[in-house]
Amino acid sequence: MAMWQRGSRHAPRINLSSQGVYLLPYRKPVVTVIFACAALTAAMACAQGYPVKPVRIVTTAAGGGSDFVARLIAQGLTESLGQQTIVDNRGTLIAIEMGIKAPPDGYTLSSFGSTLWLLPLMQEKPAYDPVKDFAPITWAVTSPNIIVVHPSLPVKSVRDLIALAKARPGQLNYGTTGSGGSNHLAGELFKSMAGVDMVRINYKGASQSLADLLGGQIQVMFPTPNSASSHVKSGRLKALAVGSAQPSALFPGLPSVAASGLPGYESVALYGMLAPAKTPMPLISRLSQDISRFVNRTDLKEKLFSMGVEAVGSSPDEFAAAMRADIARMGKVIRDAGIKAD
């Protein structure tokens, strides 16, 4: 007869019955397994039955890059999901809070750019953790910052601009729209890496800053292509380089900043879709695939390209990696420049 050590978890259980005492084989506790299976089954069932009602995309104020991406993707999800997808515009902090506190059921999504994951770096007491509080779905589109100058500025390249700024410390200025935006961080990254002193002129809106650049009141800006490309083509502004790591098809013939005097420089605006943390992975995967297919559709890619935006459509893991890389790259710039949220 087999022997069991007293107290062993493998010891048999003893059953008392009218027939006498006999041994029952040991069975592992099944509570944990039951709960795990139930959770997985619920997630799969949720994904298979999804959606049964309209989907909402929470984003920032109308007219910005995140709003543009939200409206574009809302159109694609309405088609692929067979349910209306609506865009809900809110103030930045309210939109972030709504995205965090929404039930993780796939019916409330968030459309944000880099402000979402860089804002906590500009706050003394961060109100949220972008990595823990959100589940990335897809890095939808990207738009590189470019360096543009007023034609009166006697420079033809990034090297010329650096040389001029070093020769005239504190005399050149550059325009931004809001603290911590992509154009602001692009400028601060340039100053830090080039070792130059340029004065920042901050504006409430992009139209005002662009008007002053066109009028010569400011000399330099680091915008995304959609706001400056038409003025570059008309000759009212001069483009020196593009902030992407490699030259961009958005500006044929324009070199990258990294290849024209500032090795390692990279500044691009990222826009993507996220869900609340703990959203079931089957839902995340489905949404990621649907959105990626949509933004990479030939007609959509052409539309995006005409507006100075390039389609990406990444996996959730790729988007998470891009966020982490952006936090690491821009975090030092934010700390060194002492940038605080407005």
C-alpha positions as CSV (number, residue, x, y, z in Angstrom):
1,M,0.0,0.0,0.0
2,A,1.3,3.5,-0.9
3,M,2.5,5.7,2.0
4,W,1.7,9.4,2.3
5,Q,3.5,11.9,4.6
6,R,1.1,13.4,7.1
7,G,0.2,17.0,6.1
8,S,1.3,16.5,2.5
9,R,-0.9,18.2,-0.1
10,H,-0.8,15.0,-2.0
11,A,-2.3,12.9,0.8
12,P,-5.7,11.3,0.1
13,R,-8.8,12.4,1.7
14,I,-10.6,10.1,4.1
15,N,-14.3,9.4,3.5
16,L,-16.5,8.0,6.3
17,S,-19.4,6.0,5.2
18,S,-21.7,3.2,6.4
19,Q,-19.5,0.8,4.4
20,G,-16.4,1.7,6.4
21,V,-13.4,3.9,6.0
22,Y,-11.8,4.2,2.5
23,L,-9.5,6.5,0.7
24,L,-10.3,9.0,-2.1
25,P,-7.6,10.2,-4.5
26,Y,-6.3,13.8,-4.0
27,R,-7.8,16.5,-6.2
28,K,-6.1,19.9,-6.7
29,P,-8.2,23.0,-5.6
30,V,-10.2,24.1,-8.6
31,V,-11.3,27.6,-7.4
32,T,-8.4,29.4,-9.1
33,V,-8.8,27.5,-12.3
34,I,-12.5,28.2,-12.4
35,F,-12.0,31.9,-11.9
36,A,-9.3,32.0,-14.6
37,C,-11.4,30.1,-17.0
38,A,-14.4,32.3,-16.3
39,A,-12.4,35.4,-16.9
40,L,-11.1,34.1,-20.2
41,T,-14.5,32.9,-21.3
42,A,-16.1,36.3,-20.4
43,A,-13.4,38.1,-22.4
44,M,-13.8,35.9,-25.4
45,A,-17.6,36.1,-25.2
46,C,-17.4,39.9,-24.9
47,A,-15.2,40.1,-28.0
48,Q,-17.4,37.7,-30.0
49,G,-20.6,39.7,-29.2
50,Y,-19.0,43.1,-29.5
51,P,-20.3,45.6,-30.3
52,V,-24.0,45.8,-29.4
53,K,-24.2,49.5,-29.0
54,P,-22.5,52.7,-30.3
55,V,-18.8,53.2,-29.5
56,R,-17.4,56.5,-28.3
57,I,-14.0,58.0,-28.9
58,V,-13.0,60.6,-26.3
59,T,-10.5,63.2,-27.5
60,T,-9.3,66.8,-27.0
61,A,-10.8,70.0,-28.5
62,A,-12.0,70.0,-32.1
63,G,-9.5,71.0,-34.7
64,G,-6.4,69.5,-33.3
65,G,-4.4,66.5,-34.4
66,S,-6.0,64.1,-32.0
67,D,-9.5,65.2,-33.1
68,F,-8.5,64.7,-36.7
69,V,-7.4,61.2,-36.0
70,A,-10.5,60.5,-33.9
71,R,-12.9,61.5,-36.6
72,L,-11.0,59.6,-39.3
73,I,-11.0,56.4,-37.2
74,A,-14.6,56.9,-36.2
75,Q,-15.5,56.6,-39.8
76,G,-13.6,53.4,-40.2
77,L,-14.9,51.8,-37.0
78,T,-18.5,52.6,-38.0
79,E,-18.0,50.7,-41.2
80,S,-16.1,47.7,-39.7
81,L,-18.1,47.3,-36.4
82,G,-21.5,48.0,-37.8
83,Q,-22.3,50.3,-35.0
84,Q,-22.1,54.1,-34.9
85,T,-18.9,55.5,-33.6
86,I,-19.1,59.0,-32.2
87,V,-16.4,61.6,-31.3
88,D,-16.7,63.3,-27.9
89,N,-14.5,66.4,-27.7
90,R,-13.5,67.6,-24.2
91,G,-10.7,69.6,-22.5
92,T,-7.5,67.7,-22.3
93,L,-7.6,66.8,-18.6
94,I,-11.2,65.9,-18.7
95,A,-10.7,63.7,-21.8
96,I,-7.9,61.9,-20.1
97,E,-9.9,61.3,-17.0
98,M,-12.9,60.0,-18.9
99,G,-10.6,57.6,-20.8
100,I,-9.1,56.2,-17.6
101,K,-12.4,55.9,-15.7
102,A,-14.5,54.4,-18.5
103,P,-15.4,50.7,-18.2
104,P,-12.9,48.5,-19.9
105,D,-15.4,47.0,-22.3
106,G,-14.4,48.5,-25.7
107,Y,-17.2,51.1,-25.8
108,T,-15.1,54.1,-24.8
109,L,-11.8,54.6,-26.6
110,S,-9.3,57.5,-26.5
111,S,-7.6,59.3,-29.3
112,F,-4.4,61.1,-28.2
113,G,-1.0,62.3,-29.3
114,S,2.2,62.5,-27.3
115,T,0.6,65.0,-24.8
116,L,-1.0,62.0,-23.1
117,W,2.2,60.2,-22.2
118,L,4.4,63.3,-21.8
119,L,2.1,65.5,-19.7
120,P,2.8,63.7,-16.4
121,L,6.5,64.6,-16.9
122,M,5.5,68.2,-16.8
123,Q,3.4,68.0,-13.6
124,E,4.8,68.2,-10.0
125,K,2.2,65.6,-8.9
126,P,1.2,63.5,-11.9
127,A,-2.5,62.8,-11.9
128,Y,-2.2,59.5,-13.8
129,D,0.3,57.0,-15.2
130,P,-0.1,56.7,-19.0
131,V,1.5,53.2,-19.0
132,K,-0.6,51.7,-16.2
133,D,-3.9,53.5,-16.8
134,F,-4.2,52.9,-20.6
135,A,-4.0,49.9,-22.9
136,P,-2.5,50.9,-26.3
137,I,-4.5,49.8,-29.3
138,T,-2.6,51.2,-32.3
139,W,-0.2,53.9,-33.3
140,A,-2.4,55.2,-36.1
141,V,-0.5,57.9,-37.9
142,T,2.6,60.1,-37.6
143,S,3.6,63.5,-38.7
144,P,7.2,64.7,-38.5
145,N,8.1,68.2,-37.3
146,I,10.0,70.3,-39.8
147,I,12.2,73.3,-39.4
148,V,11.0,76.3,-41.3
149,V,12.4,79.8,-41.3
150,H,11.4,83.2,-42.7
151,P,13.0,83.7,-46.1
152,S,14.8,86.8,-44.8
153,L,16.9,84.7,-42.4
154,P,20.3,84.2,-44.1
155,V,20.4,80.4,-43.8
156,K,20.1,77.6,-46.3
157,S,20.6,74.6,-44.0
158,V,20.5,73.3,-40.4
159,R,24.3,73.9,-40.2
160,D,23.7,77.5,-41.2
161,L,21.0,77.9,-38.6
162,I,23.2,76.5,-35.9
163,A,26.1,78.7,-36.9
164,L,23.9,81.8,-37.0
165,A,22.3,81.0,-33.6
166,K,25.7,80.5,-32.0
167,A,26.9,83.8,-33.5
168,R,23.9,85.7,-32.2
169,P,23.0,84.1,-28.9
170,G,19.6,85.1,-27.6
171,Q,18.9,87.1,-30.8
172,L,17.0,84.6,-32.8
173,N,13.5,83.5,-31.7
174,Y,11.2,80.6,-32.5
175,G,7.4,80.3,-32.2
176,T,5.4,77.7,-30.3
177,T,1.8,77.0,-29.5
178,G,1.4,75.9,-25.9
179,S,3.8,74.3,-23.4
180,G,4.8,70.7,-24.1
181,G,3.3,70.4,-27.6
182,S,5.3,68.7,-30.4
183,N,6.5,72.0,-31.9
184,H,7.7,73.3,-28.5
185,L,9.5,70.1,-27.7
186,A,11.0,69.9,-31.2
187,G,12.5,73.4,-30.6
188,E,13.8,72.6,-27.1
189,L,15.4,69.4,-28.4
190,F,17.1,71.4,-31.2
191,K,18.4,74.0,-28.7
192,S,19.7,71.3,-26.4
193,M,21.4,69.2,-29.0
194,A,22.8,72.1,-31.0
195,G,23.9,74.0,-27.9
196,V,22.3,77.3,-29.0
197,D,20.3,80.0,-27.3
198,M,17.1,80.9,-29.1
199,V,14.2,82.8,-27.4
200,R,10.8,81.0,-27.3
201,I,7.8,83.1,-28.2
202,N,4.6,81.3,-27.1
203,Y,1.2,81.8,-28.8
204,K,-2.3,80.7,-27.8
205,G,-3.0,79.4,-31.3
206,A,-1.2,78.0,-34.4
207,S,-2.7,80.5,-36.8
208,Q,-1.3,83.5,-34.9
209,S,2.2,82.0,-34.6
210,L,2.2,81.1,-38.3
211,A,1.0,84.6,-39.2
212,D,3.9,86.2,-37.3
213,L,6.4,83.8,-38.9
214,L,5.0,84.8,-42.3
215,G,5.2,88.4,-41.3
216,G,8.8,88.1,-40.1
217,Q,8.0,88.9,-36.4
218,I,9.6,85.5,-35.5
219,Q,12.3,83.7,-37.5
220,V,11.9,80.0,-36.8
221,M,9.2,77.4,-36.2
222,F,9.1,73.6,-35.8
223,P,5.6,72.8,-37.1
224,T,4.1,69.7,-38.6
225,P,3.7,69.7,-42.4
226,N,0.0,70.2,-42.6
227,S,0.3,73.8,-41.3
228,A,3.3,74.9,-43.2
229,S,3.6,72.9,-46.5
230,S,1.5,75.3,-48.6
231,H,3.6,78.3,-47.5
232,V,6.8,76.4,-48.2
233,K,5.6,75.5,-51.7
234,S,4.6,79.1,-52.4
235,G,8.0,80.4,-51.2
236,R,6.7,82.4,-48.3
237,L,8.6,80.1,-45.9
238,K,11.8,78.2,-46.3
239,A,12.1,74.6,-45.1
240,L,15.5,73.5,-43.9
241,A,15.0,69.9,-42.8
242,V,12.5,67.3,-41.6
243,G,12.5,65.9,-38.0
244,S,12.0,62.2,-38.8
245,A,15.0,59.9,-38.5
246,Q,15.0,59.4,-42.3
247,P,13.9,61.7,-45.1
248,S,10.1,61.8,-45.5
249,A,8.1,61.4,-48.7
250,L,6.0,64.2,-47.4
251,F,8.9,66.6,-48.4
252,P,10.8,65.0,-51.3
253,G,14.4,66.2,-51.4
254,L,14.3,67.7,-47.9
255,P,17.1,66.1,-45.7
256,S,16.6,64.9,-42.2
257,V,17.8,67.1,-39.3
258,A,20.0,64.2,-38.2
259,A,21.7,64.0,-41.6
260,S,22.3,67.8,-42.0
261,G,24.1,68.8,-38.9
262,L,22.5,67.3,-35.8
263,P,23.1,63.5,-35.6
264,G,20.6,61.7,-33.5
265,Y,17.9,64.4,-33.7
266,E,14.4,63.0,-34.1
267,S,11.1,64.8,-33.5
268,V,7.8,63.4,-34.8
269,A,4.2,63.8,-33.7
270,L,2.6,60.5,-32.8
271,Y,-1.1,59.9,-32.7
272,G,-2.8,56.7,-31.6
273,M,-5.8,55.0,-30.1
274,L,-6.0,53.6,-26.6
275,A,-8.5,51.9,-24.3
276,P,-8.9,51.9,-20.5
277,A,-6.5,49.5,-18.7
278,K,-7.7,45.9,-18.3
279,T,-9.7,46.0,-21.5
280,P,-9.7,42.3,-22.7
281,M,-7.0,41.5,-25.1
282,P,-9.3,40.0,-27.7
283,L,-11.1,43.4,-28.0
284,I,-7.8,45.3,-28.2
285,S,-6.6,42.9,-30.9
286,R,-9.8,43.3,-32.9
287,L,-9.8,47.1,-32.7
288,S,-6.1,47.2,-33.6
289,Q,-6.6,45.1,-36.7
290,D,-9.7,47.0,-37.8
291,I,-8.1,50.4,-37.4
292,S,-4.8,49.4,-39.0
293,R,-6.5,48.0,-42.1
294,F,-8.6,51.2,-42.4
295,V,-5.7,53.7,-42.2
296,N,-3.6,51.7,-44.6
297,R,-6.4,51.5,-47.2
298,T,-5.0,53.1,-50.4
299,D,-7.6,55.9,-50.6
300,L,-7.1,56.7,-46.9
301,K,-3.3,56.7,-47.2
302,E,-3.5,59.1,-50.1
303,K,-5.9,61.4,-48.1
304,L,-3.7,61.4,-45.1
305,F,-0.6,62.0,-47.2
306,S,-2.2,65.1,-48.8
307,M,-2.7,66.5,-45.3
308,G,0.9,66.0,-44.3
309,V,0.2,62.8,-42.3
310,E,1.6,59.3,-42.8
311,A,-0.4,56.1,-42.0
312,V,1.2,53.6,-39.6
313,G,-1.3,51.2,-38.1
314,S,0.9,49.4,-35.6
315,S,0.3,46.5,-33.2
316,P,-0.5,47.3,-29.6
317,D,3.0,46.2,-28.6
318,E,4.6,48.4,-31.2
319,F,2.6,51.4,-30.0
320,A,3.5,50.7,-26.4
321,A,7.2,50.6,-27.4
322,A,6.9,53.9,-29.3
323,M,5.4,55.6,-26.3
324,R,8.1,54.4,-24.0
325,A,10.8,55.5,-26.5
326,D,9.2,59.0,-26.7
327,I,9.0,59.2,-22.9
328,A,12.7,58.4,-22.6
329,R,13.8,60.7,-25.4
330,M,11.7,63.7,-24.5
331,G,11.8,63.2,-20.7
332,K,15.3,64.6,-20.5
333,V,14.4,67.6,-22.6
334,I,11.4,68.4,-20.4
335,R,13.5,68.1,-17.2
336,D,16.5,70.0,-18.5
337,A,14.3,72.9,-19.9
338,G,12.1,72.9,-16.8
339,I,8.9,72.7,-18.9
340,K,5.7,72.8,-16.9
341,A,2.2,72.1,-18.0
342,D,0.1,75.2,-18.8
